[in-house]
Amino acid sequence: MFDRLGPDDVVVDPFPHAVVHDALPDEVYERLARTRQAGPATGANVRSVVPGWVLQRLPHVDPAWRDFVGRHLTVDMAVRVAEVFADHWAPPLPTAAALETASWSLVGADMIPPGLGDPMPADAEVRVDCRLETISASPAEAGSHRQQHLDLPSRLFSALLYMRHPDDDTDGGGLVLYRWRDGAPTTFADDLELSADRVEPVVTVPYAPNTLVVFPNSPRALHGAEVRAATTFERTYAFLTAEVDHNLW
């Protein structure tokens, strides 16, 4: 996923992030997009998740997905992101060198049933995931499943590979990047959802096929899903991340 990503792709406003168009080779992306699992009918603009361990281990999943996920369910993925963002990857984020030697497992490893491959440790220092996320269609009204917010403070980075359907001409659906209006607070409540008056939008990354957006996590990394018009199409992306077992901020 990150082979076409380099330090020159990093943009610092409103916080360090990178966008890569045509992130995967065409034939790889097209196979993944064609064979992806559809989300359940769960109402309008509702997020559903297929964890990486499911995509990697269940026999009904297309081999292209098993291969794609298998290449990313490793701590090497986090090391690569840390190296790309080296000039913006500071404590409390663990260094690339520390990640190289960290014990690692999968997000949700404790949910893997016996018999589905080798068990994964539940007490690893780093947990990784490469999962499929789907936002259900909303035919009757415009909406967003989640607007301005911060990610879990235990997360090291977030990466989204957009998988927009080629027939989807719906307005909106991108990723909005924000900045704090009055500076980042020094303490945070348990609720990481934010009111619109606390932040201002700066950049919107379009919801375009085979587009990767990735950013290190921090109290500055404010983002949210752009409101999209009423639509019969799902909003779909692969989500790649790494987490530690404690809050970093």
C-alpha positions in Angstrom: 0.0 0.0 0.0 2.8 2.5 0.9 5.2 1.7 -1.9 4.2 4.9 -3.8 4.3 7.0 -0.6 7.4 9.1 0.2 8.4 12.0 2.4 7.9 14.4 -0.5 4.2 13.5 -0.4 3.8 14.9 3.1 1.8 18.1 3.5 1.8 19.8 6.9 -1.3 22.0 6.7 -3.6 21.6 8.7 -1.6 18.7 10.2 0.9 16.3 8.6 -0.8 14.0 6.1 -0.2 12.6 2.6 -2.5 11.8 -0.3 -1.5 9.4 -3.0 -3.5 8.9 -6.2 -3.4 5.6 -8.0 -2.0 4.1 -4.8 -2.2 0.5 -6.0 -1.5 -0.9 -9.5 -4.6 -0.7 -11.6 -5.1 -4.5 -11.9 -4.7 -5.0 -8.1 -7.1 -2.2 -7.2 -9.7 -3.3 -9.8 -9.7 -6.9 -8.5 -10.1 -5.7 -4.9 -12.9 -3.3 -5.8 -14.7 -5.9 -7.9 -14.6 -8.6 -5.2 -15.0 -6.6 -2.0 -17.7 -7.7 0.4 -20.8 -5.5 0.4 -21.9 -4.0 3.7 -25.1 -5.0 5.5 -28.4 -3.1 5.1 -28.1 -1.3 8.5 -29.9 2.0 7.9 -28.7 5.3 6.4 -25.0 6.2 6.7 -24.1 3.5 9.1 -20.6 2.2 9.3 -19.9 -1.6 9.2 -16.5 -3.3 9.6 -15.0 -6.5 8.3 -11.8 -6.9 10.4 -8.5 -7.8 8.8 -8.3 -11.2 10.6 -11.7 -12.1 8.9 -10.5 -11.1 5.5 -7.3 -13.0 5.9 -8.6 -16.2 7.3 -12.1 -17.0 6.1 -12.3 -19.2 3.0 -15.1 -17.4 1.2 -13.0 -14.2 0.9 -11.5 -13.6 -2.5 -7.8 -14.6 -2.7 -6.9 -11.0 -3.7 -8.2 -9.7 -0.4 -6.5 -12.4 1.6 -3.2 -11.5 -0.2 -3.7 -7.7 0.2 -4.6 -8.0 3.9 -1.8 -10.5 4.6 0.8 -8.1 3.2 -0.3 -5.4 5.7 -1.1 -7.3 8.9 2.4 -6.9 10.2 4.2 -4.3 12.3 6.4 -3.5 9.2 3.4 -1.4 8.0 3.7 0.9 11.0 7.5 1.1 10.6 7.1 2.2 7.0 4.6 4.9 7.9 6.9 6.1 10.7 9.8 6.3 8.3 7.8 8.3 5.7 6.6 10.8 8.3 10.0 10.9 10.2 10.1 14.7 10.3 6.7 14.7 11.9 6.8 11.5 13.9 7.7 12.6 17.5 7.1 11.4 21.0 4.8 10.1 22.3 4.7 8.1 19.1 7.2 5.2 19.3 10.1 5.5 17.0 10.5 3.4 13.9 13.4 1.6 15.6 11.2 0.8 18.6 8.5 -0.5 16.4 10.9 -2.8 14.5 11.5 -4.7 17.8 8.0 -4.5 19.3 5.9 -7.5 19.8 2.8 -7.3 17.6 -0.6 -8.8 17.1 -3.9 -8.1 15.3 -6.7 -5.8 16.4 -9.4 -8.2 17.5 -7.0 -11.1 17.9 -8.9 -12.2 21.0 -12.0 -12.8 18.8 -10.3 -15.2 16.4 -12.0 -18.6 16.8 -9.9 -21.7 17.4 -8.9 -23.5 14.2 -8.6 -20.3 12.0 -4.9 -20.4 11.7 -2.2 -19.8 14.3 -3.4 -17.9 17.4 -2.2 -14.4 18.0 -0.9 -13.0 21.3 -3.4 -10.9 23.3 -0.8 -8.9 25.1 1.3 -7.5 22.3 2.8 -4.0 22.4 1.4 -3.1 18.9 -1.7 -4.3 17.2 -2.3 -3.8 13.5 -5.3 -4.0 11.2 -6.2 -3.8 7.6 -9.9 -3.9 7.4 -12.8 -3.1 5.1 -15.2 -0.4 6.2 -18.5 0.4 4.5 -20.8 3.3 5.1 -24.3 2.3 4.1 -26.3 4.0 1.4 -28.7 6.9 2.3 -31.3 7.1 -0.5 -33.6 9.6 1.2 -31.4 12.3 2.7 -27.9 13.8 2.7 -25.6 12.9 5.7 -22.3 11.8 7.2 -21.7 8.8 9.4 -19.1 10.8 11.4 -18.0 14.4 11.1 -15.3 16.3 13.0 -13.5 14.1 15.5 -10.2 12.8 16.8 -9.2 9.1 16.6 -8.5 6.9 19.6 -5.5 8.3 21.6 -3.9 4.8 21.4 -3.7 4.8 17.6 -0.4 5.5 15.9 -1.7 6.4 12.4 -4.8 6.1 10.1 -4.7 5.3 6.4 -7.7 5.0 4.1 -7.8 3.6 0.6 -10.9 4.8 -1.1 -12.8 2.3 -3.2 -15.5 4.4 -4.8 -17.8 2.6 -7.2 -17.2 3.7 -10.8 -20.9 4.5 -11.3 -21.1 6.6 -8.1 -21.6 10.3 -9.0 -22.8 11.4 -5.6 -21.6 14.8 -4.4 -19.5 14.8 -1.3 -18.1 11.9 0.7 -14.5 13.0 1.0 -12.3 13.4 4.1 -12.3 16.8 5.6 -9.2 17.9 7.5 -9.6 20.6 10.2 -7.6 22.8 12.5 -8.5 23.9 16.0 -10.0 27.4 16.1 -8.4 28.3 19.5 -5.5 25.9 19.7 -5.5 22.2 20.7 -6.6 21.6 24.3 -4.2 20.1 26.8 -6.7 17.6 28.1 -9.4 15.6 26.4 -12.7 14.1 27.5 -13.5 10.5 26.8 -15.8 11.7 24.0 -13.6 12.5 20.9 -16.5 13.9 18.9 -16.3 17.6 18.5 -18.7 20.4 17.9 -18.4 22.3 14.6 -17.7 25.6 16.4 -14.4 24.3 17.9 -12.8 23.6 14.5 -12.5 25.0 11.0 -12.2 23.0 7.8 -9.0 23.4 5.8 -8.7 20.7 3.2 -11.1 18.1 1.7 -9.6 15.0 0.2 -12.0 13.8 -2.5 -13.6 10.4 -2.2 -11.9 9.1 -5.4 -11.1 5.5 -6.3 -7.7 4.1 -5.5 -6.8 7.2 -3.5 -4.8 6.8 -0.3 -4.8 9.3 2.6 -2.6 8.7 5.6 -1.7 10.7 8.7 0.0 10.1 12.1 -2.4 10.4 15.0 -2.1 13.4 17.3 -4.4 16.0 19.0 -4.0 18.0 15.9 -5.2 15.3 13.5 -8.8 16.5 13.3 -10.9 15.0 10.5 -14.3 13.8 9.5 -16.4 12.4 6.6 -17.7 15.1 4.3 -21.5 15.2 4.1 -22.6 13.5 0.9 -25.8 13.9 -1.0 -28.6 11.3 -0.8 -27.4 8.2 -2.6 -28.0 4.5 -3.3 -24.2 3.8 -3.2 -22.1 2.7 -0.3 -19.0 4.7 0.8 -16.2 2.1 1.0 -12.6 2.1 1.9 -9.8 -0.2 3.3 -8.7 1.1 6.6 -5.1 0.4 7.8 -3.9 1.3 11.3 -1.7 0.4 14.2 -2.5 0.8 17.9 -0.6 0.4 21.2 -2.0 -0.8 24.5 -2.2 2.6 26.2 -3.2 6.1 25.5 -0.5 8.3 24.0 -2.2 11.6 24.8 
